[in-house]
Amino acid sequence: MRVAYLGPKGTFSYEACQNYCKNNEERIEYKTIIDTILALEEGKVDEAIVPIENSLQGCVTEAIDTLIQKEDIKVKGELILDIKQNLLTNKKCNLEDIEEIYSHPQALAQCRNYLEKNLPNAKLISVESTSYAAQIVSEKNKLCACISNIACLDVYNLNLLEKNIQDNEYNKTKFWILSKLRSNENIKNKMSMIFSVKDKPGALYNVLEIFNKYDLNLTKIESRPAKTTLGEYFFWIDVTINNSNEEKAIEEIKEKGIFVRILGKY
């Protein structure tokens, strides 16, 4: 089986793929989230793993907006990854020896308190990803450091100076496992779906009231622009399936003439 992920090696998507693939799956990296999803749509891979939501930054809009447009792609499952940032160097050294630190802007922001306390004079250099930061540092002749995923330690032959330097210990990213094949929906307890309503008073309430009627718990609701006209939106919701009423709820919503699409049950 071929599994696509957002590369390069050393990203958190790479780590999620490593955690998911337990057998001899071929793991194929792509440069962007869109490329990763398109590889699945075009049959270049059998499954794809993409980040969909971060506990600090929220929805990964590039992923959900792309999936809204891809009707034949389904959510097969989800994987939660703890996001731990680490200070890696290209040479053995002490903290006070570091003058330059490379990382993605979000990673630098997530470690702001640590950096201000321990490396107040170091120059912070933003690059496109934490794994690319590790690659840059590995190719430098002079001493420098990066803030990266622990997977970069071996991938780029670096030295670990300090682990878990992020300011917030509850930083997690949810990844969706995508496939064109439907999973066994009889043993699933979660459903993700999108719907759209007319721009008029009470339209959203009329849909949400149906979930309440059938005792279905909504664990997430988020709006995304439909990219048609101003004021039109898709709503992405996650529903906990604790009974057999979700199909009744969906049917009742459709009877109102409302567009509904199930992203997946898993």
Contacts in CASP RR format, 6 or more apart in sequence:
PFRMAT RR
TARGET T0000
AUTHOR 0000-0000-0000
METHOD contacts of the structure
MODEL  1
MRVAYLGPKGTFSYEACQNYCKNNEERIEYKTIIDTILALEEGKVDEAIV
PIENSLQGCVTEAIDTLIQKEDIKVKGELILDIKQNLLTNKKCNLEDIEE
IYSHPQALAQCRNYLEKNLPNAKLISVESTSYAAQIVSEKNKLCACISNI
ACLDVYNLNLLEKNIQDNEYNKTKFWILSKLRSNENIKNKMSMIFSVKDK
PGALYNVLEIFNKYDLNLTKIESRPAKTTLGEYFFWIDVTINNSNEEKAI
EEIKEKGIFVRILGKY
1 23 0 8 1.000
1 25 0 8 1.000
1 26 0 8 1.000
1 46 0 8 1.000
1 47 0 8 1.000
2 25 0 8 1.000
2 26 0 8 1.000
2 28 0 8 1.000
2 44 0 8 1.000
2 45 0 8 1.000
2 46 0 8 1.000
2 47 0 8 1.000
3 17 0 8 1.000
3 20 0 8 1.000
3 21 0 8 1.000
3 25 0 8 1.000
3 26 0 8 1.000
3 27 0 8 1.000
3 28 0 8 1.000
3 45 0 8 1.000
3 46 0 8 1.000
3 47 0 8 1.000
3 48 0 8 1.000
3 49 0 8 1.000
4 28 0 8 1.000
4 29 0 8 1.000
4 30 0 8 1.000
4 36 0 8 1.000
4 39 0 8 1.000
4 40 0 8 1.000
4 44 0 8 1.000
4 45 0 8 1.000
4 47 0 8 1.000
4 48 0 8 1.000
4 49 0 8 1.000
5 11 0 8 1.000
5 13 0 8 1.000
5 14 0 8 1.000
5 16 0 8 1.000
5 17 0 8 1.000
5 27 0 8 1.000
5 28 0 8 1.000
5 29 0 8 1.000
5 30 0 8 1.000
5 36 0 8 1.000
5 48 0 8 1.000
5 49 0 8 1.000
5 50 0 8 1.000
6 13 0 8 1.000
6 14 0 8 1.000
6 29 0 8 1.000
6 30 0 8 1.000
6 31 0 8 1.000
6 32 0 8 1.000
6 33 0 8 1.000
6 36 0 8 1.000
6 49 0 8 1.000
6 50 0 8 1.000
6 51 0 8 1.000
7 13 0 8 1.000
7 14 0 8 1.000
7 29 0 8 1.000
7 30 0 8 1.000
7 31 0 8 1.000
7 131 0 8 1.000
8 14 0 8 1.000
8 29 0 8 1.000
8 129 0 8 1.000
8 131 0 8 1.000
8 132 0 8 1.000
8 135 0 8 1.000
9 29 0 8 1.000
9 131 0 8 1.000
9 151 0 8 1.000
9 155 0 8 1.000
10 130 0 8 1.000
10 131 0 8 1.000
10 134 0 8 1.000
10 148 0 8 1.000
10 149 0 8 1.000
10 151 0 8 1.000
10 152 0 8 1.000
10 155 0 8 1.000
10 156 0 8 1.000
11 129 0 8 1.000
11 130 0 8 1.000
11 131 0 8 1.000
11 149 0 8 1.000
11 151 0 8 1.000
12 51 0 8 1.000
12 81 0 8 1.000
12 83 0 8 1.000
12 130 0 8 1.000
12 149 0 8 1.000
12 173 0 8 1.000
13 49 0 8 1.000
13 50 0 8 1.000
13 51 0 8 1.000
13 175 0 8 1.000
14 29 0 8 1.000
14 131 0 8 1.000
14 149 0 8 1.000
14 151 0 8 1.000
15 81 0 8 1.000
15 149 0 8 1.000
15 151 0 8 1.000
16 49 0 8 1.000
16 51 0 8 1.000
16 79 0 8 1.000
16 81 0 8 1.000
16 173 0 8 1.000
16 175 0 8 1.000
17 27 0 8 1.000
17 49 0 8 1.000
18 27 0 8 1.000
18 151 0 8 1.000
19 79 0 8 1.000
19 81 0 8 1.000
20 49 0 8 1.000
20 79 0 8 1.000
20 177 0 8 1.000
21 27 0 8 1.000
28 39 0 8 1.000
28 44 0 8 1.000
28 45 0 8 1.000
30 36 0 8 1.000
30 39 0 8 1.000
32 62 0 8 1.000
33 50 0 8 1.000
33 51 0 8 1.000
33 60 0 8 1.000
33 62 0 8 1.000
33 63 0 8 1.000
33 66 0 8 1.000
34 62 0 8 1.000
34 66 0 8 1.000
36 48 0 8 1.000
36 49 0 8 1.000
36 50 0 8 1.000
37 48 0 8 1.000
37 50 0 8 1.000
37 63 0 8 1.000
37 66 0 8 1.000
37 67 0 8 1.000
37 70 0 8 1.000
37 73 0 8 1.000
37 178 0 8 1.000
39 45 0 8 1.000
39 48 0 8 1.000
40 46 0 8 1.000
40 47 0 8 1.000
40 48 0 8 1.000
40 73 0 8 1.000
40 178 0 8 1.000
40 179 0 8 1.000
40 180 0 8 1.000
41 70 0 8 1.000
41 72 0 8 1.000
41 73 0 8 1.000
41 180 0 8 1.000
43 180 0 8 1.000
46 179 0 8 1.000
47 76 0 8 1.000
47 177 0 8 1.000
47 178 0 8 1.000
47 179 0 8 1.000
48 177 0 8 1.000
48 178 0 8 1.000
48 179 0 8 1.000
49 79 0 8 1.000
49 175 0 8 1.000
49 176 0 8 1.000
49 177 0 8 1.000
49 178 0 8 1.000
50 60 0 8 1.000
50 63 0 8 1.000
50 175 0 8 1.000
50 176 0 8 1.000
50 178 0 8 1.000
51 60 0 8 1.000
51 63 0 8 1.000
51 173 0 8 1.000
51 174 0 8 1.000
51 175 0 8 1.000
52 59 0 8 1.000
52 60 0 8 1.000
52 63 0 8 1.000
52 64 0 8 1.000
52 78 0 8 1.000
52 174 0 8 1.000
52 175 0 8 1.000
52 176 0 8 1.000
53 59 0 8 1.000
53 60 0 8 1.000
53 173 0 8 1.000
53 174 0 8 1.000
53 220 0 8 1.000
54 60 0 8 1.000
54 83 0 8 1.000
54 171 0 8 1.000
54 172 0 8 1.000
54 173 0 8 1.000
54 174 0 8 1.000
55 170 0 8 1.000
55 171 0 8 1.000
55 172 0 8 1.000
55 173 0 8 1.000
56 110 0 8 1.000
56 168 0 8 1.000
56 171 0 8 1.000
57 106 0 8 1.000
59 222 0 8 1.000
59 224 0 8 1.000
59 236 0 8 1.000
61 224 0 8 1.000
63 176 0 8 1.000
64 222 0 8 1.000
64 224 0 8 1.000
64 236 0 8 1.000
65 224 0 8 1.000
65 227 0 8 1.000
67 73 0 8 1.000
67 178 0 8 1.000
67 263 0 8 1.000
68 194 0 8 1.000
68 224 0 8 1.000
68 234 0 8 1.000
68 236 0 8 1.000
71 261 0 8 1.000
72 180 0 8 1.000
73 178 0 8 1.000
73 179 0 8 1.000
73 180 0 8 1.000
74 178 0 8 1.000
74 179 0 8 1.000
74 180 0 8 1.000
74 181 0 8 1.000
74 182 0 8 1.000
74 183 0 8 1.000
74 263 0 8 1.000
74 264 0 8 1.000
75 176 0 8 1.000
75 177 0 8 1.000
75 178 0 8 1.000
75 192 0 8 1.000
75 263 0 8 1.000
75 264 0 8 1.000
75 266 0 8 1.000
76 176 0 8 1.000
76 177 0 8 1.000
76 178 0 8 1.000
76 179 0 8 1.000
76 181 0 8 1.000
76 183 0 8 1.000
76 264 0 8 1.000
76 266 0 8 1.000
77 176 0 8 1.000
77 177 0 8 1.000
77 183 0 8 1.000
77 266 0 8 1.000
78 174 0 8 1.000
78 175 0 8 1.000
78 176 0 8 1.000
78 177 0 8 1.000
78 190 0 8 1.000
78 266 0 8 1.000
79 174 0 8 1.000
79 175 0 8 1.000
79 177 0 8 1.000
80 172 0 8 1.000
80 173 0 8 1.000
80 174 0 8 1.000
80 175 0 8 1.000
81 172 0 8 1.000
81 173 0 8 1.000
81 174 0 8 1.000
81 175 0 8 1.000
82 171 0 8 1.000
82 172 0 8 1.000
83 110 0 8 1.000
83 166 0 8 1.000
83 171 0 8 1.000
83 172 0 8 1.000
83 173 0 8 1.000
84 149 0 8 1.000
84 150 0 8 1.000
84 163 0 8 1.000
84 164 0 8 1.000
84 166 0 8 1.000
84 171 0 8 1.000
85 103 0 8 1.000
85 107 0 8 1.000
85 110 0 8 1.000
85 111 0 8 1.000
85 130 0 8 1.000
85 147 0 8 1.000
85 148 0 8 1.000
85 149 0 8 1.000
85 164 0 8 1.000
85 165 0 8 1.000
85 166 0 8 1.000
86 147 0 8 1.000
86 148 0 8 1.000
86 149 0 8 1.000
86 150 0 8 1.000
86 153 0 8 1.000
86 160 0 8 1.000
86 162 0 8 1.000
86 163 0 8 1.000
86 164 0 8 1.000
86 165 0 8 1.000
87 101 0 8 1.000
87 145 0 8 1.000
87 146 0 8 1.000
87 147 0 8 1.000
87 160 0 8 1.000
87 161 0 8 1.000
87 162 0 8 1.000
87 165 0 8 1.000
88 134 0 8 1.000
88 137 0 8 1.000
88 145 0 8 1.000
88 146 0 8 1.000
88 147 0 8 1.000
88 148 0 8 1.000
88 152 0 8 1.000
88 153 0 8 1.000
88 156 0 8 1.000
88 158 0 8 1.000
88 159 0 8 1.000
88 160 0 8 1.000
88 161 0 8 1.000
89 98 0 8 1.000
89 137 0 8 1.000
89 143 0 8 1.000
89 144 0 8 1.000
89 145 0 8 1.000
89 146 0 8 1.000
89 158 0 8 1.000
89 159 0 8 1.000
89 161 0 8 1.000
90 137 0 8 1.000
90 138 0 8 1.000
90 140 0 8 1.000
90 143 0 8 1.000
90 144 0 8 1.000
90 145 0 8 1.000
90 158 0 8 1.000
90 159 0 8 1.000
91 143 0 8 1.000
91 159 0 8 1.000
92 159 0 8 1.000
93 143 0 8 1.000
93 159 0 8 1.000
93 161 0 8 1.000
95 118 0 8 1.000
95 119 0 8 1.000
95 161 0 8 1.000
95 162 0 8 1.000
97 143 0 8 1.000
98 119 0 8 1.000
98 122 0 8 1.000
98 143 0 8 1.000
98 144 0 8 1.000
98 145 0 8 1.000
99 121 0 8 1.000
99 122 0 8 1.000
99 123 0 8 1.000
99 143 0 8 1.000
99 144 0 8 1.000
100 122 0 8 1.000
100 123 0 8 1.000
100 125 0 8 1.000
100 144 0 8 1.000
100 145 0 8 1.000
101 108 0 8 1.000
101 115 0 8 1.000
101 119 0 8 1.000
101 122 0 8 1.000
101 123 0 8 1.000
101 124 0 8 1.000
101 125 0 8 1.000
101 144 0 8 1.000
101 145 0 8 1.000
101 146 0 8 1.000
101 147 0 8 1.000
102 125 0 8 1.000
102 127 0 8 1.000
102 133 0 8 1.000
102 136 0 8 1.000
102 137 0 8 1.000
102 144 0 8 1.000
102 145 0 8 1.000
102 146 0 8 1.000
102 147 0 8 1.000
103 111 0 8 1.000
103 124 0 8 1.000
103 125 0 8 1.000
103 126 0 8 1.000
103 127 0 8 1.000
103 130 0 8 1.000
103 133 0 8 1.000
103 146 0 8 1.000
103 147 0 8 1.000
103 148 0 8 1.000
104 126 0 8 1.000
104 127 0 8 1.000
104 128 0 8 1.000
104 129 0 8 1.000
104 130 0 8 1.000
104 133 0 8 1.000
105 126 0 8 1.000
107 130 0 8 1.000
107 133 0 8 1.000
107 147 0 8 1.000
107 148 0 8 1.000
108 115 0 8 1.000
108 124 0 8 1.000
108 126 0 8 1.000
108 147 0 8 1.000
110 166 0 8 1.000
110 167 0 8 1.000
110 168 0 8 1.000
110 171 0 8 1.000
111 147 0 8 1.000
111 165 0 8 1.000
111 166 0 8 1.000
111 167 0 8 1.000
112 167 0 8 1.000
113 167 0 8 1.000
114 165 0 8 1.000
114 166 0 8 1.000
114 167 0 8 1.000
115 122 0 8 1.000
115 124 0 8 1.000
122 145 0 8 1.000
127 133 0 8 1.000
127 136 0 8 1.000
130 146 0 8 1.000
130 147 0 8 1.000
130 148 0 8 1.000
130 149 0 8 1.000
130 152 0 8 1.000
131 148 0 8 1.000
131 149 0 8 1.000
131 152 0 8 1.000
131 155 0 8 1.000
133 146 0 8 1.000
133 147 0 8 1.000
133 148 0 8 1.000
134 146 0 8 1.000
134 148 0 8 1.000
134 152 0 8 1.000
134 155 0 8 1.000
134 156 0 8 1.000
134 158 0 8 1.000
135 156 0 8 1.000
136 146 0 8 1.000
137 144 0 8 1.000
137 145 0 8 1.000
137 146 0 8 1.000
137 156 0 8 1.000
137 158 0 8 1.000
138 156 0 8 1.000
138 157 0 8 1.000
138 158 0 8 1.000
145 161 0 8 1.000
146 152 0 8 1.000
146 158 0 8 1.000
147 165 0 8 1.000
148 158 0 8 1.000
150 160 0 8 1.000
150 163 0 8 1.000
152 158 0 8 1.000
153 159 0 8 1.000
153 160 0 8 1.000
177 266 0 8 1.000
182 264 0 8 1.000
183 264 0 8 1.000
183 265 0 8 1.000
183 266 0 8 1.000
185 265 0 8 1.000
188 241 0 8 1.000
188 265 0 8 1.000
188 266 0 8 1.000
189 240 0 8 1.000
189 241 0 8 1.000
189 242 0 8 1.000
190 219 0 8 1.000
190 238 0 8 1.000
190 239 0 8 1.000
190 240 0 8 1.000
190 241 0 8 1.000
190 265 0 8 1.000
190 266 0 8 1.000
191 238 0 8 1.000
191 239 0 8 1.000
191 241 0 8 1.000
191 246 0 8 1.000
191 262 0 8 1.000
191 264 0 8 1.000
191 265 0 8 1.000
191 266 0 8 1.000
192 236 0 8 1.000
192 237 0 8 1.000
192 238 0 8 1.000
192 239 0 8 1.000
192 262 0 8 1.000
192 263 0 8 1.000
192 264 0 8 1.000
192 266 0 8 1.000
193 236 0 8 1.000
193 237 0 8 1.000
193 239 0 8 1.000
193 250 0 8 1.000
193 260 0 8 1.000
193 261 0 8 1.000
193 262 0 8 1.000
193 263 0 8 1.000
193 264 0 8 1.000
194 234 0 8 1.000
194 235 0 8 1.000
194 236 0 8 1.000
194 237 0 8 1.000
194 260 0 8 1.000
194 261 0 8 1.000
194 263 0 8 1.000
195 207 0 8 1.000
195 234 0 8 1.000
195 235 0 8 1.000
195 237 0 8 1.000
195 253 0 8 1.000
195 258 0 8 1.000
195 259 0 8 1.000
195 260 0 8 1.000
195 261 0 8 1.000
196 226 0 8 1.000
196 232 0 8 1.000
196 233 0 8 1.000
196 234 0 8 1.000
196 235 0 8 1.000
196 258 0 8 1.000
196 259 0 8 1.000
197 203 0 8 1.000
197 204 0 8 1.000
197 206 0 8 1.000
197 207 0 8 1.000
197 235 0 8 1.000
197 258 0 8 1.000
199 231 0 8 1.000
199 232 0 8 1.000
204 235 0 8 1.000
206 256 0 8 1.000
207 235 0 8 1.000
207 253 0 8 1.000
207 256 0 8 1.000
207 258 0 8 1.000
208 218 0 8 1.000
208 221 0 8 1.000
210 249 0 8 1.000
210 252 0 8 1.000
210 253 0 8 1.000
211 217 0 8 1.000
211 218 0 8 1.000
211 239 0 8 1.000
211 249 0 8 1.000
213 249 0 8 1.000
213 252 0 8 1.000
214 243 0 8 1.000
214 245 0 8 1.000
214 246 0 8 1.000
214 248 0 8 1.000
214 249 0 8 1.000
215 242 0 8 1.000
215 243 0 8 1.000
215 245 0 8 1.000
216 239 0 8 1.000
216 240 0 8 1.000
216 241 0 8 1.000
216 242 0 8 1.000
216 243 0 8 1.000
216 245 0 8 1.000
216 246 0 8 1.000
216 249 0 8 1.000
217 239 0 8 1.000
217 240 0 8 1.000
217 242 0 8 1.000
218 237 0 8 1.000
218 238 0 8 1.000
218 239 0 8 1.000
218 240 0 8 1.000
219 238 0 8 1.000
219 239 0 8 1.000
219 240 0 8 1.000
220 236 0 8 1.000
220 237 0 8 1.000
220 238 0 8 1.000
221 235 0 8 1.000
221 236 0 8 1.000
221 237 0 8 1.000
222 235 0 8 1.000
222 236 0 8 1.000
222 237 0 8 1.000
223 233 0 8 1.000
223 234 0 8 1.000
223 235 0 8 1.000
223 236 0 8 1.000
224 233 0 8 1.000
224 234 0 8 1.000
224 235 0 8 1.000
224 236 0 8 1.000
225 231 0 8 1.000
225 232 0 8 1.000
225 233 0 8 1.000
225 234 0 8 1.000
226 232 0 8 1.000
226 233 0 8 1.000
226 234 0 8 1.000
236 263 0 8 1.000
239 246 0 8 1.000
241 265 0 8 1.000
250 260 0 8 1.000
250 262 0 8 1.000
253 260 0 8 1.000
254 260 0 8 1.000
END
